[in-house]
Amino acid sequence: VQLVESGGGLVQAGGSRRLSCAASGRTFSTYTMGWFRQAPGKEREFVAIIDWTGGNTYYEDSVKGRFTISRDNAKNMVYLHMNSLIPEDTAVYYCAADPDWVGPEAGEYDYWGQGTRITVSS
């Protein structure tokens, strides 16, 4: 599976942005998909995950109610809808995939994209 993120850029605080992750591979629809982020000088951290059905999602506490993860298996796409952005959301955002339900641990994911940068200005 190859993953390519897009949608990054500069956003004002309080604004919204949608990140996209395009996946290749015929088995995409069976994979757990996740979004992670890495801020400057910090470790990569979990943001959100979605199971292969799209029916189960899980969020990091600081993004609950602001971010929504979704997927379109027919298009091999995963999205991260981000609302009410704050400067602390500034980071490189990565899409990740794994054939199993591996939860929020970044080290458990087999496939990663190259990342897309979000900068939230105050």
N, C-alpha and C positions, 0 to 999 in steps of 0.2 A: 504494500500500500504506500503510495506517495501522497503527501499532503502539501498543499500550497495555500497559505493564508493571504488575505487581502483585506483592505478596508481601514488600515491604520492612517494616522494623521494627527493634526493638531486640532484639539477641541477645547472650547471654553468650558469652564466649570459650570455645571448645571445642564450641559448639553447632552446630546445622544449620539451614538454611533453604532453601526452594525458591522461586525467583523464576519468575514466569510472564510470557510475552509473548503477547498475543492479537493476531493479525494479520488484517486485512481484505483482501479482494482475491482474485480467483479464481486468480491466478498465484502465490500464496504458495508452493505446493509446489515451484516451480522456483527459488526464491530461496535464495541463501546467507544464513544468519542469523548474527548475531554478538552477543555481549555485551561491552560496554565499561563502564568505571567511571571516575568522577572524584572524587577525594578533595579535601577543602578545600585550596585554595591550590595544587593541582597540575593538570597537564594531563590530559585524558581519555586513558585507556590501555586497550589491548586486554586482554580476559580470555579469551574463547573464541569459536570459530566452528565452524559445522557446515554441510556442503554440503547440497544439496537432497535427496539420497538419505538423509541421516542416517548414511551409512556412513563419512564422513570428518570427523574433528574435529581441532582444533588448539588448544592451550592456552598461555597465558602461563606461564613457568616457575614463578612463585611460587604458582600455583594447581593445578599438575599433581598428581594424586593426591588432591586435596581437592575439586575442583569437577568436575562433569560436565554437559555440555551435551547436550540431547536435543530432539527435535522430534516432533510428531504432526501429520502433514500432513492427516489426515482432520479434525482439529479446528482447524487453522490455529493451532497453538500451538507455542511454543518454551519450553524450561525451562532453568533453571540451578540444579542441585542443588549446594548449598554445604555442605560438612562441615568439621569442625575449624576453625571460624572463629577468626580472630585479630583483634586491634584494627586491624591494618594493612589489613584488608579493609573497614574503614569507608569508605563512599563512596556516591555516587549511581550506581546501575547503570542502564545504558541498553541497550535492545534496538535492533539495527540490521539492515537488510535491503538486499540488492542482487541484481539479476538475474544478475550474474556472480560468479565465484570471485575475490574481490578481496583475500583474505588479511587480515592484521591491521592494515592502515592505516585508521584511522577516517575519514580524508578521502575514501576511495574509496567509502564507503557512501552510497547515495542517500536512504535512508529511516531515520528515527529516531523512537523513542518519547520521551515526556516525562521518563522516568526514575523510579526508585523508590529510596528511601534505605534503606541498611542501616547500622546503627550497632552495632558490636561492643564490648561493655563488658568490661573486664578484671577 
